[in-house]
Amino acid sequence: MFRIGEFAQIAQVSSRQLRFYDQIGLLQPAHIDIQTGYRYYSIRQLPRLNGILALKELGLSLEQIGPLLKDAISPIELRAMLTLKRAEVERSLRAEETRLRHIESRIAQIDRHGGTEGFDVILKSVEATPFLSLQCSCADMDEVVRMVRLVAEDGARQIRPALRDKLVVVARNDHDDDKLDLEIGFSLTRPSNGGVRLTGDYLLRAGELPAVEAMATLVRPGTNMESHSSFGAVGSWIEANNYQIAGPCREVFLESITGPPGFEGALVEIQFPVKLAA
């Protein structure tokens, strides 16, 4: 017989751990001295303790281990438990691999730019959103700015504030020509079937921005000459983290451009739908 400290040393566990196993009925001492209260363990209890530790190492909980040691669970049930645990571990490994890619991407940003300020790319899901918008093809950035201002100003006047949410620009550049194929409009707080007529006989039509499971996003101040660096940062993040673009880019204006801070100062969230590269 060994006292609890001696048995703990042989088994390479702590005395506290043995006391806890005793408390929950998982491994009780072979003998307890009535007068002193000392716990004594037999060397023949070592295989049971090793069995507990081995099952715990596989990721099973102590609540699951107890019935296993009492032969209350069949080999088929044990296999099913281990299969579930394997799937859980695989998910955890994939999550850690993703985290590792993000860390490596941050290190690369620091190496390129001397820091990461202003280049915080976040991956998130986006729900489907009612959208009141028009589609247009713009020859250059001056025309883009004119159309965005037109939608922002007329939309702000004609769409009720309770219905109007955020100004959104969707870039649908799927064609080979040099024009910028855009969809410009307002996300809505609830669905609407009505259209909105704008200056110049443009019409905002009711539709929907589809849900996106994985959206690489970055928030930057304003639409200005420095915007390209933010798009480049998102592109670098997508490449470094083994993603590929899976849909049209969105620019979501988080602040109004019809008043301060204005078109060049309002916070904008760049959104790129992505999926893991094959």
N, C-alpha and C positions, 0 to 999 in steps of 0.2 A: 504493500500500500504506500502511496505517496501523498504527502500533504499538498494542498492546492497549489502552492508556489512551486513545488518540485515538479508536479505534473505539468504545470503551465510551461516550465522551462523545457521539459522533455518534448512537449507538443509544439513548442514555439508559438504559443498564444499567451495572452495576458490573463492574470488571475481575475481581472474584472470581466473579461469575456466569458470565462468559465462560470462565474457567479451569475451572469446574465442567462447563460444557457440553462443553468439550474433553475433560475427563477421562472423561465417559460416552459420548463419541463422537457427541454430538448436533450440535455445531458446532465443527469443528476449524479451526485457523488455516490460511490459504492458504499461509503459509510460516513456517518456524522457522529462525532463524539458527543454524547449527551451532556457531559459535564463541561467540556471546553467549547463546544460548538465548532470545533475544527472539522473541515471537510477533508475526506481522504478519497483518493481515486486509485483504481486498479489499472495496471498496464493493459489489461484486456479491454479496457474502455477506449484505448487509443484508436483502434480501427473505426469505432463509431464516430469519434471526434474527427478523424481524417475524412470520413464520409461526409460529415457536415461541412467541413471546410472545402472539400472538392465540389460539392453541389453549390455551395455559396460562390465559389470561384466561377462557376458556369453562369452565375447571375440569378439563380433562383433565390426567392425570399425565404426567410426562416419559417414563415407560415406554410410555404410549399414544401420545405424540407422535412418538417415534422411528420406529415402523413407518409412521405416516401420511406422514411426510416422505419415506420411501423407496417410497411408492406400494404398500406391502404390504397396505393395507387399502382395500377398495372403498368407493365413496360410500354404498352400502347399509349397510355395516358402520359407517361414520362416522355415518350418520344414527341408527343404533341406539344407538351410544355417546352421542350428544348427547341422544337421547330419554331414556335412563337418567339422564344428568346433569341434564336438565331436571326430572325427577321428584324427584331428590335435592334440587335447589335449592328446589322447591316445598315439600317436606317441611320443609326448613330455615326457609323463610319462615313457614310455619304455626307452627312451634315458636317463632320469634321474635315472632310476633303474640301467641301465648299468653303469652310472657314479658312482653311489653309490657303486656298487660291485668293481669297479676299486679302489675307495678310500679305501674300506675295505681291498682290496688286498695289497695296498701300506702300510697300517698300519701294516698288518701281516708281511710284509717283514721287516719293521723297527723293529718289535718285535723280529723276528728271527735272523736278521743279524746286527742290530744296525744301519741300513741305507739302502738306495736303490741304491747307486752308482753301476753302471754296471748291474743293473737288470731292465732296463726300457723296459717293454714289450709293444709293439704297435700293435694294431689291424688294418689291412689294407687289401684292395683287391689287387689281383695280376692278371694282364692280361696274356692271353696265349702267349707263347714265343717259337719261333723255337729253336730246341734243337738238337745238334749233340753229340751222346753219345754211350756208350757201357754198357751192363749189365754184372755184375759179382757177384760171391759169394765168400766171403773172410772168411778164417778160423779164423783170429784174426786181431787185430789192426795193427800189423806190415805189414800184407798183404794189408790192406786198405791203409795205408800210401804209400806203394810201387805202388799200382794201381793209386792212386790219383796223385802222382808225375809223373808217366808214361804219363797219359792223359794230365796233365798240361804242361809237357816239350815238348812232341811230338806235341800236339795240338798247342802250341804256335809257333812251327816252321813251321807247315804245313797249318794252317788255317790263311787266310789273316787277318791282323789286322782290316781292315775295316768291316769284316764279324764277327770276333770273339768278343764276349762280355765278359761274366763272367764264371768262372769255377763253376760248380754246382754239388753237390753230393746229390742224392736222396736215402733215406733209405727205401727200400721196404721189411720190415721184417714181412711179412704176414704168414710165415711158422713156423712150430714148431721146426725146427732143430736149431742148435747152430750157423750156418753160418750167416754172414752178407750179406744180399741180397741188392746190391747197383746198382744204375745207375749213371755213372760218365761221365761228358761231359761239353760242352760249350754252353751256351745260345748264340743265334745269333742275329745280328741286322736286319736280313731279312731271309726269308725262303731259304733253299738250298736243292737240291736233291742229291748232291754228298756225298760220304762217304770218310772217311780218314783212311788210313791204318797206324797202329802204330807198334812200335817195338814189336816183339813177336807174330806177325800175329793177333793182335787185330784190330778190325774195329769199328770206330765211324760211326753210322748210323743216318740218318736224321729222326727227329721226332718232337715232340712238348711237352713242359711243359704246362699242361692244366691250364686254368684260375681258380682262387680260389677266391670266394666271400669274405671269412673271413679268414685271415691268421694272427696268433699270431706270432709276430716276436721279436727278440732280437739280438742286435749287440754285439759281443764280440771279443777280440783280439786273433787270432790264434787258431790252433788245438793243444792242449797240455794237460797236466795232470789235469789242472783246468777246462777243458771244461765241465765236468759232472755237475759242480755247475750251469752253465748257462742253461743246459738242465733242471736241477731241478727247476730253477727259472721259466722257461716257464711252466713246469708242474704244479708248485704251482699256477701260475697265471691262468692257464686253469681251475683248480679245484676250485679256490676261486671265479672265475667269472662265474661259472655255465656253462662252455663249455665242450665239449668233442672233442677228436681228430677225424678228418674226412678225413684223407688221409695220405700219406707218408710224412715224415719230409724231408725238404730240407736244405742243407747248401750251401749258396751262398757266394763265396769268393769275397769280394769287392775290394781286392787288389791282385796283382800277387804273386804267391808263388814261381816263378822261379827266383826271385831276391829279394832284400831287400823290405819289412821286412821279407820275407820268410814264410815258412809253419807254424811256430809257432808264428809268429808275425802279419801276415796279418789279417785285419778285416774280420770277417765272420758274416753273418746274418743267424741266425737260424730261420727257418720258419715252423710252424705247421698249416696245414689246420684245422679249427675248426668249430663247429656248436653248437648252444645252446643245452644243455642237455635236454632230454625229462622230 
